[in-house]
Amino acid sequence: MTTNTMPTTKQPVGKLAGRAPGFRKHFSRNRFLYAMLVPVAIYLILFKYAPMAGEIIAFKNYRLSDGIWGSSWVGFGQFEKLFASRDFYVVLRNTLLLNLYHLVFAFPVPIILAILLNEVRAEWYKRTLQNLLYIPHFISWVALGSIVIALLSPSTGFVNSLLKAFGIEPIYFMADKFWWPVSFIVSGIWKEAGFGTILYLAAMSAIDPTLYEAAKIDGASKRRQIWHVTLPGIRSTIAILLILQVGKMMDVGFEQVYTLRNDAVTSVAEVISTFVYTRGLVNLQYSYTTALGLFQSLIALILIVSVNRIIKAMGERGLW
């Protein structure tokens, strides 16, 4: 009787053994796709993960002559110095405010543009508009920033010339603490809004056309079709991009700020990225700015995890 019984422990082994050939077959069939991941993996390892070892200098009084391991430990001394600095709270406020303005005013613009482009029926006209909207994305901030400054010049700029034509006094956009953030956000929209429509247009192309036909039969207007068919169809894409945007609340692009800022608006234009550059690289305060960068990354991690949980609680798919 005992010879006819089979050990139950061998069943999982059989399953695992059957998986290996399947994986090898899958890998062989998609080997070129896996090969395309190799440069990405190398980039992430070299420029994202390997530099994490340097975060240790946030807990040291780092000196170039002593090196990372030879520099003395100070524990949380750099963080205490950071939180006691008034400049830290100024750059933190500016960073959060500029990102908040971007979230409120700039984030919805690609969605609106994508909806408008999706309603264009003439393909040649649609492609022309898309190309014109994409072009600013491929221009560097060094060139685009110069164009923005020239357009907003109080003496020769096109915008102020237009204001003068209507009897309005010239505005010093780039030297005014109120108008500089406005110029910053508008220039960012000009550069990135068009390119940001790509994901939304791709999501709209996956919406079942019969849903629009059913809405038309029910007598829904174009506005109702957008509200009840288009927006729900891209809701998951909006949720994921919103999570990513909130995860960048502690970061403002260095190139744009550095190109557009000047001494007259330092109190509203100095952000974490430019502060790290001037204090860390220019003034050689490596440990101090590394502590700031570590704090920035920690807060960003908390934000992205929190918003991801909120989005999933609302019934949408999160990042994980």
KEFIDO-865609 format. One record per residue (C-alpha): residue number from 1; x negated, y, z negated. Coordinates in Angstrom, 3 decimals. Layout:
REC    i        c1        c2        c3
REC  NUM         X         Y         Z
...
END
This chain:
REC    i        c1        c2        c3
REC    1     0.000     0.000     0.000
REC    2    -2.816     2.394    -0.787
REC    3    -4.432     1.842     2.597
REC    4    -1.434     3.338     4.400
REC    5    -1.496     6.684     2.580
REC    6    -3.346     9.600     4.134
REC    7    -5.170    12.207     2.009
REC    8    -3.217    15.440     2.051
REC    9    -6.372    17.484     1.687
REC   10    -7.407    16.693     5.271
REC   11    -4.459    18.539     6.829
REC   12    -5.753    22.086     6.290
REC   13    -9.144    20.924     7.539
REC   14    -7.503    19.748    10.748
REC   15    -5.781    23.096    11.149
REC   16    -9.007    24.989    10.627
REC   17   -10.786    22.688    13.038
REC   18    -8.138    23.387    15.636
REC   19    -8.567    27.120    15.309
REC   20   -12.231    27.250    16.245
REC   21   -11.787    26.065    19.876
REC   22    -8.857    28.477    20.216
REC   23   -10.977    31.377    19.031
REC   24   -13.843    30.389    21.324
REC   25   -11.421    30.231    24.251
REC   26    -9.962    33.623    23.343
REC   27   -13.453    35.143    22.935
REC   28   -14.615    33.676    26.263
REC   29   -11.540    35.002    28.065
REC   30   -11.961    38.513    26.582
REC   31   -15.757    38.649    26.315
REC   32   -15.982    41.840    28.361
REC   33   -13.528    43.609    26.056
REC   34   -15.592    42.519    23.047
REC   35   -18.742    43.695    24.832
REC   36   -17.189    47.159    25.159
REC   37   -16.927    47.281    21.366
REC   38   -20.683    46.863    20.910
REC   39   -21.643    50.535    21.622
REC   40   -18.821    51.699    19.349
REC   41   -19.964    49.383    16.562
REC   42   -23.575    50.565    16.935
REC   43   -22.447    54.200    16.829
REC   44   -20.385    53.649    13.669
REC   45   -23.197    51.780    11.935
REC   46   -25.896    54.326    12.799
REC   47   -23.980    57.583    12.353
REC   48   -21.135    56.737     9.949
REC   49   -22.116    53.899     7.631
REC   50   -25.920    54.115     7.429
REC   51   -25.883    57.810     6.316
REC   52   -23.691    56.826     3.355
REC   53   -26.858    55.723     1.584
REC   54   -27.873    59.384     1.496
REC   55   -24.882    60.233    -0.725
REC   56   -27.100    59.276    -3.664
REC   57   -28.769    62.697    -3.513
REC   58   -25.512    64.210    -4.786
REC   59   -26.557    62.835    -8.177
REC   60   -30.173    64.009    -7.900
REC   61   -32.142    67.216    -7.696
REC   62   -33.351    66.403    -4.215
REC   63   -36.635    67.859    -3.001
REC   64   -38.146    67.181     0.408
REC   65   -41.612    66.694    -1.070
REC   66   -40.391    64.039    -3.526
REC   67   -38.079    62.178    -1.181
REC   68   -34.780    60.549    -2.069
REC   69   -36.165    57.997    -4.522
REC   70   -38.743    60.302    -6.040
REC   71   -36.328    63.122    -6.848
REC   72   -35.102    63.375   -10.427
REC   73   -31.644    62.238   -11.524
REC   74   -29.210    64.897   -12.704
REC   75   -26.052    62.779   -12.935
REC   76   -22.972    64.945   -12.378
REC   77   -24.983    68.138   -12.726
REC   78   -24.466    69.112    -9.077
REC   79   -20.721    68.639    -9.418
REC   80   -20.644    70.772   -12.582
REC   81   -22.540    73.477   -10.716
REC   82   -20.123    73.143    -7.797
REC   83   -16.936    73.449    -9.865
REC   84   -18.373    76.393   -11.808
REC   85   -19.063    78.333    -8.598
REC   86   -16.567    80.952    -7.449
REC   87   -17.692    80.465    -3.850
REC   88   -16.511    76.853    -3.976
REC   89   -12.916    77.850    -4.704
REC   90   -12.995    80.490    -1.965
REC   91   -14.104    78.023     0.722
REC   92   -11.702    75.386    -0.624
REC   93    -8.806    77.850    -0.408
REC   94    -9.768    78.925     3.106
REC   95   -10.119    75.325     4.286
REC   96    -6.739    74.274     2.905
REC   97    -4.969    77.388     4.182
REC   98    -6.302    77.095     7.732
REC   99    -5.345    73.420     7.829
REC  100    -1.912    74.219     6.417
REC  101    -1.392    76.858     9.115
REC  102    -2.499    74.314    11.705
REC  103    -0.093    71.697    10.341
REC  104     2.872    74.099    10.363
REC  105     2.255    76.016    13.597
REC  106    -0.090    73.928    15.775
REC  107     0.981    70.329    15.067
REC  108     4.485    70.667    16.613
REC  109     3.235    72.356    19.812
REC  110     2.006    69.173    21.617
REC  111     5.339    67.515    20.786
REC  112     7.289    70.395    22.316
REC  113     5.016    70.532    25.371
REC  114     5.307    66.762    25.876
REC  115     9.117    66.951    25.735
REC  116     9.135    69.791    28.267
REC  117     6.735    67.950    30.591
REC  118     8.797    64.777    30.278
REC  119    11.825    66.646    31.619
REC  120     9.987    67.850    34.738
REC  121    11.151    65.758    37.702
REC  122     8.855    67.088    40.449
REC  123     5.777    64.876    40.062
REC  124     3.367    67.238    41.861
REC  125     4.442    70.130    39.652
REC  126     4.185    67.980    36.519
REC  127     0.650    66.826    37.390
REC  128    -0.420    70.401    38.149
REC  129     0.867    71.601    34.769
REC  130    -0.843    68.729    32.966
REC  131    -4.199    69.465    34.620
REC  132    -3.953    73.154    33.702
REC  133    -3.075    72.264    30.105
REC  134    -5.905    69.722    29.795
REC  135    -8.701    71.972    31.092
REC  136    -9.318    74.005    27.872
REC  137    -9.992    70.791    25.933
REC  138   -13.112    70.144    28.014
REC  139   -14.555    73.628    27.487
REC  140   -16.967    73.946    24.575
REC  141   -16.164    76.314    21.729
REC  142   -19.277    78.335    22.549
REC  143   -17.785    79.265    25.933
REC  144   -14.149    79.349    24.850
REC  145   -14.958    81.380    21.740
REC  146   -16.669    83.996    23.887
REC  147   -13.574    84.171    26.079
REC  148   -11.326    84.593    23.023
REC  149   -13.514    87.378    21.613
REC  150   -13.562    89.129    24.987
REC  151    -9.780    88.879    25.377
REC  152    -9.199    90.283    21.884
REC  153   -11.769    93.084    22.071
REC  154   -10.230    96.337    20.731
REC  155   -11.772    98.419    23.509
REC  156   -11.940    96.275    26.653
REC  157    -9.865    93.200    25.786
REC  158    -6.848    92.272    27.903
REC  159    -4.551    91.838    24.870
REC  160    -5.277    95.293    23.479
REC  161    -5.022    96.838    26.950
REC  162    -1.550    95.345    27.132
REC  163    -0.691    96.748    23.702
REC  164    -1.910   100.194    24.760
REC  165     0.367   100.040    27.795
REC  166     3.309    99.700    25.397
REC  167     2.063   102.532    23.183
REC  168     0.762   100.272    20.398
REC  169    -2.514   101.044    18.660
REC  170    -5.386    98.576    19.313
REC  171    -5.724    95.759    16.786
REC  172    -9.121    94.534    15.588
REC  173    -8.115    90.890    15.743
REC  174   -11.527    89.406    14.981
REC  175   -12.387    91.865    12.193
REC  176    -9.041    91.937    10.383
REC  177    -8.451    89.514     7.498
REC  178    -4.796    89.089     8.466
REC  179    -5.220    88.716    12.226
REC  180    -8.335    86.502    12.166
REC  181    -6.455    83.381    10.923
REC  182    -3.750    84.094    13.521
REC  183    -6.383    84.287    16.264
REC  184    -7.996    81.113    14.929
REC  185    -4.767    79.096    15.071
REC  186    -3.645    80.446    18.450
REC  187    -7.028    79.763    20.046
REC  188    -6.952    76.229    18.614
REC  189    -3.504    75.674    20.115
REC  190    -4.725    76.985    23.467
REC  191    -7.628    74.541    23.495
REC  192    -6.078    71.326    22.148
REC  193    -2.285    71.446    22.529
REC  194    -2.260    70.369    26.172
REC  195    -4.603    67.438    25.646
REC  196    -2.586    66.417    22.578
REC  197     0.455    65.712    24.758
REC  198    -1.150    62.555    26.185
REC  199    -0.145    60.251    23.323
REC  200     3.379    61.631    23.144
REC  201     3.906    61.278    26.895
REC  202     2.653    57.702    26.706
REC  203     5.132    56.991    23.897
REC  204     7.971    58.579    25.911
REC  205     7.174    56.402    28.918
REC  206     7.939    53.343    26.756
REC  207    11.486    54.517    25.935
REC  208    14.158    52.380    27.620
REC  209    15.771    54.460    30.434
REC  210    19.114    52.782    29.776
REC  211    19.298    54.702    26.493
REC  212    19.385    57.969    28.439
REC  213    21.998    56.543    30.812
REC  214    24.174    55.481    27.891
REC  215    23.829    58.925    26.339
REC  216    24.879    60.566    29.620
REC  217    27.927    58.316    29.844
REC  218    28.865    59.342    26.317
REC  219    28.691    62.967    27.437
REC  220    25.498    63.911    25.616
REC  221    23.861    67.104    26.790
REC  222    20.141    67.302    27.546
REC  223    19.505    68.729    24.086
REC  224    21.410    65.847    22.498
REC  225    19.479    63.322    24.583
REC  226    16.202    64.768    23.362
REC  227    17.373    64.801    19.743
REC  228    18.947    61.324    19.667
REC  229    16.819    59.406    22.200
REC  230    13.449    61.074    22.876
REC  231    12.501    62.128    19.348
REC  232    13.460    58.780    17.722
REC  233    11.480    57.040    20.468
REC  234     8.259    58.869    19.580
REC  235     8.887    59.034    15.832
REC  236     6.306    56.350    14.996
REC  237     3.646    58.154    17.076
REC  238     4.423    61.433    15.309
REC  239     4.143    59.679    11.925
REC  240     0.712    58.179    12.672
REC  241    -0.690    61.456    14.031
REC  242     0.740    63.264    11.001
REC  243    -1.136    60.879     8.691
REC  244    -4.372    61.524    10.577
REC  245    -3.807    65.283    10.502
REC  246    -3.186    65.323     6.740
REC  247    -6.332    63.227     6.322
REC  248    -8.247    66.159     7.875
REC  249    -6.825    68.740     5.469
REC  250   -10.236    69.085     3.827
REC  251   -12.060    69.595     7.100
REC  252   -12.038    72.431     9.624
REC  253   -13.991    72.095    12.842
REC  254   -17.406    73.716    12.471
REC  255   -17.795    74.889    16.076
REC  256   -14.604    76.935    16.230
REC  257   -15.101    78.686    12.893
REC  258   -18.797    79.342    13.443
REC  259   -18.141    80.808    16.901
REC  260   -15.258    83.092    15.894
REC  261   -16.246    84.251    12.415
REC  262   -18.208    87.395    11.498
REC  263   -19.282    89.212     8.348
REC  264   -16.096    91.310     8.221
REC  265   -13.880    88.241     7.698
REC  266   -16.150    85.997     5.652
REC  267   -13.686    85.979     2.748
REC  268   -11.072    84.224     4.917
REC  269   -13.295    82.506     7.503
REC  270   -15.848    80.724     5.307
REC  271   -14.806    77.052     5.145
REC  272   -16.411    73.896     3.797
REC  273   -18.152    72.982     7.062
REC  274   -19.800    76.408     7.489
REC  275   -20.553    76.605     3.765
REC  276   -22.356    73.255     3.920
REC  277   -24.339    74.466     6.929
REC  278   -25.459    77.774     5.389
REC  279   -26.147    76.412     1.901
REC  280   -27.401    72.957     2.849
REC  281   -29.364    73.342     6.073
REC  282   -30.274    77.021     6.011
REC  283   -30.883    77.465     2.258
REC  284   -32.056    73.847     1.717
REC  285   -29.589    73.101    -1.115
REC  286   -29.172    69.501    -0.031
REC  287   -27.947    67.954    -3.287
REC  288   -25.456    70.747    -3.923
REC  289   -23.814    70.484    -0.491
REC  290   -23.919    66.684    -0.553
REC  291   -21.885    66.813    -3.762
REC  292   -19.424    69.081    -1.963
REC  293   -19.246    66.689     0.974
REC  294   -18.636    63.743    -1.360
REC  295   -15.823    65.639    -3.093
REC  296   -14.360    66.538     0.311
REC  297   -14.368    62.897     1.437
REC  298   -12.777    61.695    -1.809
REC  299    -9.887    64.175    -1.568
REC  300    -9.387    63.322     2.115
REC  301    -9.191    59.616     1.225
REC  302    -6.589    60.304    -1.472
REC  303    -4.525    62.413     0.942
REC  304    -4.516    59.904     3.777
REC  305    -3.655    56.967     1.479
REC  306    -0.857    58.941    -0.197
REC  307     0.722    60.138     3.060
REC  308     0.408    56.662     4.555
REC  309     2.407    55.248     1.632
REC  310     5.034    57.984     1.950
REC  311     5.427    57.342     5.688
REC  312     5.798    53.595     5.116
REC  313     8.338    54.234     2.350
REC  314    10.377    56.188     4.916
REC  315    10.539    53.112     7.111
REC  316     7.817    53.985     9.622
REC  317     4.663    52.053    10.443
REC  318     1.569    53.433     8.757
REC  319    -2.070    53.109     9.674
REC  320    -2.287    49.845     7.744
END
